[in-house]
Amino acid sequence: MVTTPAKHYALSLVEAEDSLAAIFPDELLSHLQLKVGDEIYLTESDDGSLFISAKKPDPGTHNVLQDLAG
């Protein structure tokens, strides 16, 4: 079985009025098929890892993945 190494992206944080905004690299925006005004979803796992998705996560998905991980 051949595995592809995971890609890692660095996001820069910039000040946006009274908030912070993350700057996404063009390659990541293209991969996620995102454009200005789209929403993204962050899911935090029990170990503190964050997952970014362009699709709204299914509330039951996290538990299924935990069960598969054993």
N, C-alpha and C positions, 0 to 999 in steps of 0.2 A: 504494500500500500504506500503510495507516494503522498506526502503531505506538503502543503504549501505553507511557508513560514507566515506567521501573523504579521499584518501590517500595523505599524504604530504611527500615529499622527500627533503632532504637538499643536495645541490650540493656544493662541495668544489672547490674553484678556486685556481689554481696553475699557476706559471709562466712557460711559454713555449716559450723560446727564447725571442722575442720582443712582445709577446702576452700573453693573459691569456687563460687557458683551464679549462673546467669544468669537474670534476670527477663525473660520474654517478654511483649510486649504482647498483650492479649486478641485484637486483630485478627489478629495473626500466628498465635496458637494456633488460632483458628477457621479460618483459611485452610489451615493444615497439618493440621487435624482432630486436634489433640493434646490429651491430658488428663494429669493427674498419673499418673506411673508409666510413661508411654510412653517409648520410646527414640527419640532422634534421631541422625542420622548426619551427620558433617561430612566433606567431601571437599576436600582442598587441591589446587589446580591447580598447574601448573609455575610460574605467575607469582605464586603466593602467595595467590591469591583463595580464599576458602572458600565452599563451597556446603552448605546445610543441607537435609536431606531427611527426611521421615517414613518413607521406605521405604529398606530396606537397598540400597545401591548395587550394581549389577552390576560386578564387577571389570573387565570388558571395556569398559564404557561410556566411561570416561575416555579411553581410546585412540581410540575411534571418534570422539568429539567433537574430539580433537586433530587427527585426520586430516581431518575436515570443515573445521576452522578453517584448515587449510593451513599 
